[in-house]
Amino acid sequence: MSKVNTRELIIPQQMSENWQRIVNLIAQLIPVSAALIMRVDDANISVFAANDNVDNPYHRGDSEHLNQGLYCEFVIEQQQSLAVENALTDKTWSNNPDIKLGMISYCGFPINWPNGSPFGTICVLDTEPRKLNETATQLLESYKESIEAQLATLYRNQQLKQLNKELKSRVSTRTQDLVELNFSLNQEIDKRLAAEQKVLYHQRHDLGTGFLNRNSLEIEASRAVAFSRANPSFTVAAIHIGFSNGKLIQSKYGFSVWESILVNLRDKLGCQCTIHIQTARPTSTELVFLAESDNLQRDIDQFCQHLIDVSHTEFDVEGESLHLHSYVGVASSADASSGELLLQHASEAMRSCKDSGHKLIHFSKAMGVASKNRHHLESYLLQAVRSDDLLLYFQPKVSPGSRNWTGAEALLRWRHPVMGDISNETLIKMAEKNGLIFEVGTFVLRSAIAKASEWAVTLKDFKVAVNISAVQLKNPHFAEQIEDLLTAYQLPAEYLELEVTESTLIADETIALNSLLALHRIGVTLSLDDFGTGYSSFDYLKKFPFDAIKVDKSFIKQMDTNAHDKTIVQSIIKIAKKLDLAITVEGIENQEHEDFIISEGCEYGQGFYYGKPMPCDEFEMCLMSRHYPKSANQSFQ
């Protein structure tokens, strides 16, 4: 049989369209800036298929001459895969032509015809440094195998055509050749079907856990709700579980460890004999269980209790025992006319559970009304910010021995005409969601610094503390903003204290460190707030230039009934003193609390025992009466 010239073989339109879907799917699943299938000839290498679901500089038909040191040229010549994490820092690839297009990372595999001659490559490129994980690499390799299976089919078909011409003169050998060729074709068809099944699986499932992805969850929820409406005796429920420490675990141990914990959690739940459960992962830190049963109320109660028990068991991670902090929301098709509403209700119940501190909450119509009110409240906030309707309250920080007021914490308040006073934490969360945090944060800083400047004229070393959000700290110009405000109001830097929580640092440790170092150079006091409630609090004292810590009030609140909390506070204080850090203990509510922090040598206390957050004018009157008892009506200049 004459040799097949693979250079002249034309890829059919149906196969070409299938390859286009493959590169689009690769760019979506991994994800990357560009996913390509390249074809090579004697002098050039061309783009045969390029993803068009994300903007990238490559288009079908683009061609480059060989012998330029291209990534794909290396893969074809060496007949091996190539992974370049960052060409800018890799001497071998620092002059690669693709860098001009902004593509600095690459991963590719060779694609060959069944006779061993090269067809080209399948590859992904990105504008950011990237090292593909094992799952993504296996995905890319599986698509390579799928394409080679299709090429093999095309190659065998061409062989068959040539063979039919030659068999006219070789009738005696025709039967045997056809048998062998048909057997080979059947093998290639089986491979292609297996590869297509793998592609379909990846379209429907989360790569890290094997659970349904969000798109498949929505499809299954719509199907289940439609069936339940057609069969009233049959009910479906969505159980949405979130984990408050999920992102912390991801940050500390990595995504693969976190995904193994989720799989372990599902394995511990086991098989539910009386209820059909489908598991989905709509976001990286949340799971949804879609439950179907003809006796749903009984089965769901049992399943949810089992879920809560399992989620609070220990999970072994790198030799450490880990507990998940979970909160569960449940919604049923009885309150939802569509799959979309069912999932939305379960999500709302889960968020409500998180905010309330409960372990489990079922969706109710009242909850839906509350959610709408919250959305209205967020829209009102925009008007309040623009109309300057926000105000600051101040809570005193006290030296417990003398009970002198040594400083104050500025807390944001909003007096809504219908909904009443809205607290600092609620306002900050709404501002972050609405994108108003910069305007709200600037208002708090400007107002607090202005008031601190007034007080500094008559009070020595009276610090005003302001809480800083993660969004503010990620602003590279934040330190400049602080310095400009201090200059504008002529306030010495040491009179301002910025309080940062551990969750704020986790958002982006590198940017946070740069901002905190810049603030430290200015001379602002930096305090780690809610100390002791996170996973890495002591580690952060080494990493970041903090001057002070605030011991979280939860330890003081439970100290009377829990000896462990008392021991924890004593240990924190001892370590902070060794690190020469100022210590403020929150939650002081009675004489016993004050006696304890005095005995431990704490410099500052804060809590309702000394004073609740007060409007500015009321705070000033109390402040003046303590510092100027004979002239309490004197006003600050």
C-alpha positions in Angstrom: 0.0 0.0 0.0 1.3 3.5 -0.9 2.2 5.8 1.9 -0.3 8.4 3.1 0.9 12.0 2.7 -0.3 13.6 5.9 0.6 17.1 4.8 -2.1 17.0 2.2 -4.9 15.6 4.4 -7.7 18.0 4.9 -9.4 18.2 8.3 -13.2 17.8 7.8 -15.5 20.7 8.9 -17.2 18.6 11.6 -13.9 17.6 13.2 -12.6 21.2 12.9 -15.8 22.5 14.7 -15.3 19.8 17.4 -11.7 21.1 18.0 -13.0 24.6 18.3 -15.3 23.5 21.1 -12.3 21.7 22.7 -10.1 24.8 22.9 -13.0 26.9 24.2 -13.7 24.4 26.9 -10.0 24.2 27.8 -9.8 28.0 28.2 -12.9 27.9 30.4 -11.9 25.0 32.6 -8.3 25.7 33.4 -8.6 28.9 32.8 -6.1 30.6 30.6 -5.8 33.5 28.1 -5.3 31.3 25.0 -5.9 27.6 24.1 -4.6 26.6 20.7 -4.3 23.6 18.3 -1.3 24.2 16.0 -0.5 22.5 12.6 3.0 22.3 11.2 4.4 21.9 7.7 7.9 21.9 6.2 8.5 25.7 6.7 5.7 27.1 8.9 3.5 26.5 11.9 0.0 27.8 11.9 -3.0 28.3 14.2 -5.5 25.7 13.3 -8.0 26.4 16.2 -7.9 29.2 18.8 -10.4 29.8 21.6 -12.8 32.6 20.9 -14.5 32.8 24.3 -11.7 35.0 25.7 -9.9 37.8 23.9 -6.4 36.7 22.8 -4.0 37.7 20.1 -4.2 34.3 18.2 -6.6 33.7 15.3 -7.2 30.7 13.0 -4.8 30.9 10.0 -2.1 32.9 11.8 1.3 31.5 10.7 4.9 31.8 11.8 8.1 30.6 10.1 10.0 27.8 11.8 13.5 28.2 13.3 12.6 31.1 15.6 12.8 29.3 18.9 9.0 29.0 19.3 7.5 27.0 22.2 5.6 24.7 19.9 8.6 24.1 17.6 10.5 22.7 20.6 7.6 20.4 21.5 7.4 19.1 17.9 11.1 18.6 17.5 11.7 17.0 20.9 8.4 15.1 20.8 7.8 15.8 24.5 5.6 18.1 26.5 6.8 21.5 27.6 5.8 23.7 30.6 7.2 27.2 31.0 6.0 28.9 34.2 7.4 32.4 33.4 9.4 33.0 30.3 10.5 36.4 31.6 12.6 34.8 34.3 13.6 31.7 32.2 16.8 32.3 30.2 15.9 29.5 27.8 12.7 31.2 26.7 13.3 34.9 27.5 13.6 35.8 23.8 10.6 33.7 22.7 8.5 35.6 20.0 5.2 34.9 22.0 6.5 37.3 24.7 5.8 40.2 22.3 2.1 39.1 22.4 2.2 39.2 26.2 2.2 35.4 26.6 4.8 34.5 29.2 3.6 31.1 30.4 3.1 28.0 28.3 2.2 24.3 28.5 1.9 22.1 25.4 1.9 18.5 24.1 2.8 17.1 20.7 0.1 15.8 18.4 1.1 13.1 15.9 -0.5 11.2 13.1 -0.7 7.4 13.7 2.3 6.9 11.5 4.4 9.0 13.8 4.7 12.1 11.6 3.9 15.3 13.5 0.6 17.1 13.0 1.4 19.9 15.5 0.6 20.7 19.1 -2.2 21.4 21.6 -1.2 24.1 24.0 -2.3 26.8 26.5 -0.7 30.2 27.0 -1.3 32.9 29.6 -0.3 36.5 30.2 0.4 35.7 33.9 3.0 33.4 35.4 1.3 30.0 35.7 2.1 26.5 36.6 -0.6 24.0 35.7 -1.6 21.6 38.5 -1.8 17.9 37.8 -5.5 17.9 37.1 -5.2 20.6 34.4 -2.2 18.8 32.9 -4.2 15.5 32.7 -7.1 17.4 31.2 -4.8 18.8 28.4 -3.3 15.4 27.8 -6.7 13.8 27.5 -7.7 16.3 24.8 -4.4 15.5 23.0 -5.4 11.8 23.0 -8.9 12.7 21.8 -7.5 14.7 18.8 -5.0 11.9 18.0 -7.9 9.4 18.0 -9.7 11.6 15.5 -6.6 12.0 13.3 -6.2 8.2 13.4 -9.7 7.8 12.1 -9.1 10.3 9.4 -5.7 8.6 8.6 -7.3 5.2 8.4 -10.1 6.4 6.2 -7.5 7.8 3.8 -5.7 4.5 3.9 -8.9 2.8 3.1 -9.5 5.0 0.1 -6.0 4.4 -1.2 -6.3 0.7 -0.4 -9.5 0.4 -2.5 -7.7 1.8 -5.5 -4.8 -0.6 -5.1 -7.1 -3.6 -4.3 -8.4 -3.6 -7.8 -5.0 -5.0 -8.9 -4.5 -7.1 -5.7 -7.8 -9.0 -5.3 -6.0 -11.9 -3.7 -4.9 -9.9 -0.7 -7.9 -7.7 -0.3 -9.9 -9.7 2.3 -7.1 -9.9 4.8 -6.2 -6.1 4.5 -9.8 -5.1 5.0 -10.2 -7.2 8.1 -7.1 -5.7 9.7 -8.1 -2.2 8.7 -11.7 -2.6 10.1 -10.3 -4.0 13.3 -8.0 -0.9 13.6 -10.9 1.4 12.8 -13.1 -0.1 15.5 -10.3 0.4 18.0 -9.9 4.0 17.1 -13.7 4.6 17.3 -13.7 3.1 20.8 -10.9 5.4 21.8 -12.8 8.4 20.4 -16.0 7.5 22.2 -14.1 7.1 25.5 -12.4 10.5 25.0 -15.8 12.1 24.2 -17.2 10.6 27.4 -14.3 12.2 29.4 -15.0 15.6 27.8 -18.7 15.3 28.7 -17.8 14.5 32.3 -15.5 17.5 32.6 -18.3 19.7 31.2 -20.6 18.7 34.1 -18.3 18.2 37.0 -15.9 20.2 39.3 -12.3 19.2 38.4 -11.0 19.3 42.0 -13.7 17.2 43.7 -15.7 15.4 41.1 -18.9 16.9 42.4 -21.4 18.6 40.0 -20.4 22.1 38.9 -22.7 25.1 39.2 -24.1 24.8 35.7 -25.0 21.1 36.3 -26.5 21.9 39.7 -28.8 24.5 38.1 -29.9 22.0 35.5 -30.6 19.2 38.0 -32.4 21.6 40.3 -34.7 22.8 37.5 -35.4 19.2 36.5 -36.1 18.1 40.1 -38.5 21.1 40.8 -40.3 20.5 37.6 -40.9 16.8 38.5 -42.0 17.7 42.0 -44.6 20.2 40.7 -45.9 17.5 38.4 -46.0 15.0 41.2 -47.2 16.7 44.4 -46.3 13.7 46.6 -42.7 14.1 45.7 -40.5 16.9 47.1 -37.0 18.2 46.5 -34.8 20.2 48.8 -31.5 22.1 48.5 -29.1 22.0 51.5 -26.5 24.8 51.1 -23.5 24.5 53.4 -20.8 27.2 53.8 -17.6 27.2 55.8 -16.5 30.3 57.6 -12.9 29.0 57.8 -12.8 27.6 54.2 -10.7 30.5 52.7 -8.4 30.4 55.7 -7.7 26.7 55.1 -7.2 27.3 51.4 -4.7 30.1 52.1 -2.8 28.0 54.6 -2.7 24.6 53.1 -3.6 25.1 49.4 -6.6 24.3 47.1 -5.8 20.6 46.7 -5.8 20.0 50.5 -9.1 21.9 50.9 -10.7 19.9 48.0 -9.6 16.7 49.7 -11.3 17.8 52.9 -14.6 18.4 51.0 -14.3 15.0 49.4 -13.6 13.5 52.8 -16.6 15.3 54.3 -18.9 13.8 51.5 -17.4 10.3 52.1 -18.1 10.6 55.9 -21.8 11.3 55.1 -22.0 7.9 53.4 -25.0 6.5 51.4 -28.5 7.7 52.4 -30.7 4.7 51.7 -34.1 6.6 51.8 -33.1 9.7 50.0 -31.4 10.5 46.7 -28.6 13.0 47.1 -26.6 14.8 44.5 -23.5 16.8 45.6 -22.5 20.0 43.9 -19.8 22.6 44.4 -21.1 26.0 43.3 -18.2 28.0 44.7 -14.7 27.0 46.0 -15.8 27.2 49.7 -19.4 26.0 49.5 -21.3 22.8 48.8 -25.0 22.1 47.9 -26.8 18.8 48.4 -29.8 18.3 46.2 -32.1 15.9 48.0 -35.1 14.1 46.5 -37.5 11.9 48.5 -41.2 11.0 48.9 -40.9 11.7 52.7 -38.7 14.7 52.6 -39.5 16.3 55.9 -38.4 13.2 57.9 -35.4 12.4 55.7 -34.1 16.0 55.5 -34.1 16.5 59.3 -32.1 13.3 59.7 -29.7 14.2 56.9 -29.1 17.7 58.1 -28.4 16.5 61.7 -26.0 14.0 60.3 -24.4 16.7 58.1 -23.9 19.0 61.1 -22.4 16.2 63.2 -20.0 15.1 60.4 -18.9 18.7 59.6 -17.9 19.2 63.2 -15.7 16.1 63.3 -11.9 16.2 63.0 -10.2 16.2 59.7 -6.5 15.2 59.6 -4.4 17.7 57.5 -0.6 17.3 57.4 -0.6 15.8 60.9 -2.9 18.5 62.3 -6.5 18.0 63.5 -8.8 20.5 61.8 -12.4 21.4 62.5 -14.7 23.0 60.0 -16.9 25.9 61.0 -20.0 25.2 59.0 -23.4 26.9 58.6 -26.3 25.3 56.8 -29.3 26.7 54.9 -32.3 24.5 53.7 -35.0 25.3 51.2 -37.6 23.0 49.7 -39.6 23.0 46.4 -42.8 23.8 48.5 -41.6 27.4 48.6 -40.0 27.6 45.1 -41.6 27.6 41.7 -38.3 26.9 39.9 -34.9 25.4 40.4 -33.3 28.9 40.3 -35.5 30.0 43.2 -34.9 26.9 45.2 -31.1 27.4 45.0 -31.5 31.1 45.8 -33.7 30.4 48.8 -31.1 27.9 50.2 -28.3 30.4 49.7 -30.3 33.1 51.5 -31.0 30.7 54.4 -27.3 29.8 54.6 -26.3 33.5 54.7 -28.8 34.1 57.4 -27.4 31.2 59.3 -23.9 32.6 59.1 -25.1 36.0 60.3 -27.2 34.7 63.2 -24.6 32.2 64.5 -27.0 29.2 64.3 -26.0 25.8 62.9 -29.0 25.3 60.7 -31.8 27.6 59.3 -34.7 26.7 57.0 -35.8 29.3 54.5 -39.0 31.2 55.2 -41.0 33.9 53.4 -40.1 36.3 56.2 -36.4 35.7 55.4 -37.0 36.6 51.8 -38.6 39.9 52.9 -35.6 40.5 55.2 -33.3 40.0 52.2 -35.2 42.5 50.1 -35.0 45.0 53.0 -31.3 44.4 53.2 -31.0 45.2 49.5 -33.1 48.4 50.0 -30.8 49.3 52.9 -27.7 49.0 50.7 -29.2 51.3 48.1 -30.1 53.8 50.8 -26.5 53.8 51.9 -25.4 55.3 48.6 -27.7 58.2 49.2 -26.5 58.6 52.8 -22.8 58.7 51.8 -23.5 61.3 49.1 -25.7 63.4 51.5 -23.1 63.1 54.3 -25.7 61.6 56.7 -23.2 59.3 58.4 -21.8 60.1 61.8 -19.1 58.8 64.2 -19.6 57.4 67.7 -16.7 57.1 70.1 -16.0 54.4 72.7 -13.4 55.2 75.4 -10.2 53.2 75.9 -9.2 53.3 79.5 -6.2 52.8 81.7 -7.7 50.3 84.2 -5.5 51.3 87.2 -6.4 55.0 87.1 -9.5 54.7 84.9 -8.3 57.7 82.9 -9.5 57.8 79.4 -6.4 57.4 77.2 -8.0 57.1 73.8 -11.1 56.3 71.9 -12.2 54.0 69.1 -14.2 55.7 66.3 -17.2 53.7 65.2 -19.4 54.4 62.2 -23.2 54.9 62.7 -26.1 55.7 60.4 -29.4 56.9 61.8 -31.9 55.7 59.2 -35.3 57.5 59.5 -37.2 54.2 59.3 -34.8 51.4 60.2 -33.1 53.2 63.1 -29.4 53.1 64.0 -27.2 50.9 61.7 -23.9 49.6 63.3 -20.3 49.9 62.2 -19.8 46.3 61.1 -23.1 46.2 59.1 -22.2 49.5 57.4 -18.7 48.3 56.5 -20.0 45.1 55.0 -22.6 46.9 52.9 -20.0 49.4 51.8 -17.7 46.7 50.6 -20.5 45.0 48.7 -21.7 48.2 47.1 -18.2 49.4 46.2 -18.6 52.4 48.5 -15.9 51.4 51.0 -13.4 54.0 49.7 -16.0 56.8 50.2 -17.2 55.5 53.6 -13.6 54.8 54.7 -12.4 58.2 53.7 -15.3 59.8 55.7 -14.4 57.8 58.8 -10.7 58.6 58.6 -11.2 62.3 57.8 -13.8 62.8 60.6 -11.8 60.8 63.2 -8.5 62.6 62.4 -10.2 66.0 62.4 -11.7 65.3 65.8 -8.4 63.8 67.1 -6.7 67.0 66.0 -9.1 69.1 68.1 -8.6 67.0 71.2 -4.8 66.9 70.7 -4.7 70.7 71.5 -5.7 70.1 75.1 -5.0 66.4 75.7 -1.6 64.7 75.6 -1.1 61.2 74.1 -4.9 60.7 73.4 -5.1 58.2 70.6 -8.1 57.8 68.3 -8.4 54.3 66.8 -10.0 53.6 63.4 -10.9 50.2 61.9 -9.5 49.5 58.5 -11.1 47.1 55.9 -9.3 44.7 53.6 -10.3 46.8 50.5 -8.7 49.9 52.0 -5.5 48.1 52.9 -5.2 46.7 49.3 -5.1 50.3 48.0 -1.4 50.9 47.1 -1.9 54.7 47.9 -3.6 54.1 51.3 -0.5 55.2 53.3 -0.2 58.4 51.2 -3.9 59.1 51.9 -3.2 58.8 55.7 -0.2 61.0 55.5 -2.1 63.7 53.5 -4.9 63.7 56.1 -2.5 63.9 59.0 -0.8 66.9 57.3 -4.0 68.6 56.4 -5.3 68.5 60.0 -1.8 68.9 61.6 -2.2 65.8 63.7 1.0 64.0 64.9 1.0 60.4 63.5 1.4 58.9 67.0 -2.1 60.2 67.9 -3.7 57.9 65.3 -4.2 54.1 65.7 -5.3 51.9 62.9 -6.9 48.6 63.8 -6.5 45.6 61.4 -8.2 42.2 61.7 -6.6 38.9 60.7 -9.2 38.4 57.9 -8.1 41.8 56.5 -4.5 40.5 56.2 -5.4 37.2 54.6 -7.0 39.0 51.6 -3.5 39.7 50.2 -0.6 39.4 52.6 2.0 40.9 50.2 0.0 44.1 49.6 -1.0 44.3 53.3 2.6 44.0 54.3 3.7 46.9 52.0 0.9 49.1 53.2 1.6 48.4 56.9 5.3 49.0 56.5 4.6 52.4 54.8 2.2 53.3 57.7 4.8 52.2 60.2 7.3 54.5 58.7 4.9 57.4 59.0 4.6 56.7 62.7 1.0 55.6 62.9 0.2 53.0 65.7 -0.8 49.7 64.2 -2.9 47.3 66.2 -4.0 43.7 65.4 -7.7 43.6 66.3 -9.8 40.6 67.5 -6.5 38.8 68.5 -6.7 35.1 69.3 -9.7 34.3 67.1 -7.8 33.4 63.9 -5.5 30.6 62.9 -2.2 32.5 62.5 -2.4 35.4 65.0 1.0 34.8 66.5 2.5 34.3 63.1 1.2 37.7 62.0 3.0 39.4 64.9 6.2 38.2 63.4 5.3 39.0 59.8 3.8 42.5 60.2 5.1 45.6 62.1 2.3 45.8 64.7 2.7 48.0 67.8 -0.3 46.7 69.7 -2.9 44.0 70.0 -6.6 43.9 71.1 -7.6 40.7 72.8 -11.0 39.7 71.5 -13.9 40.2 73.8 -15.1 36.6 73.3 -12.4 35.3 75.7 -13.3 37.8 78.4 -17.0 37.0 78.1 -16.5 33.3 78.7 -13.7 33.6 81.2 -15.9 33.4 84.2 -17.2 29.9 83.2 -14.3 28.6 81.1 -10.9 28.3 82.7 -9.3 27.6 79.4 -10.3 31.1 78.1 -8.7 32.6 81.1 -5.5 30.7 80.5 -5.5 31.7 76.9 -5.8 35.4 77.7 -3.0 35.1 80.3 -0.7 33.4 77.7 -1.5 36.1 75.0 -0.7 38.8 77.5 2.7 37.2 78.4 3.7 36.8 74.8 2.6 40.3 73.9 4.7 41.7 76.7 7.8 39.8 75.6 7.3 41.2 72.1 7.0 44.7 73.7 3.4 45.2 72.4 0.8 47.4 73.9 -2.3 45.4 75.0 -5.9 46.4 75.0 -8.5 43.9 76.3 -12.0 44.3 74.9 -15.3 43.2 76.6 -14.7 44.6 80.1 -18.2 44.6 81.6 -17.7 44.3 85.4 -15.3 44.8 88.3 -14.0 41.2 88.1 -13.0 41.7 84.5 -11.1 44.9 85.5 -9.4 43.2 88.5 -8.2 40.5 86.2 -6.6 42.7 83.6 -5.0 44.9 86.3 -3.5 41.8 87.9 -2.1 40.7 84.5 -0.6 44.2 83.9 -2.6 45.2 80.8 -2.2 48.8 79.8 -5.7 49.4 78.4 -9.3 48.1 78.7 -12.4 48.7 76.6 -16.0 47.7 77.2 -19.4 48.7 78.6 -18.0 48.9 82.1 -16.1 52.0 81.1 -18.5 53.4 78.6 -20.7 52.4 75.6 -20.1 54.0 72.1 -21.4 57.6 72.3 -22.2 60.4 69.9 -19.4 62.9 69.6 -20.9 65.6 71.7 -21.8 63.2 74.5 -18.4 61.7 74.4 -16.7 65.1 74.7 -18.8 66.1 77.7 -17.8 62.9 79.5 -14.2 63.3 78.4 -14.0 66.9 79.6 -15.6 66.0 83.0 -12.8 63.5 83.6 -9.9 65.7 82.5 -11.4 69.1 83.6 -13.9 68.3 86.4 -14.2 71.9 87.5 -15.1 73.2 84.1 -17.2 70.5 82.5 -18.9 73.0 80.2 -15.7 74.0 78.6 -15.6 73.1 74.9 -12.6 72.0 72.8 -11.1 74.6 70.6 
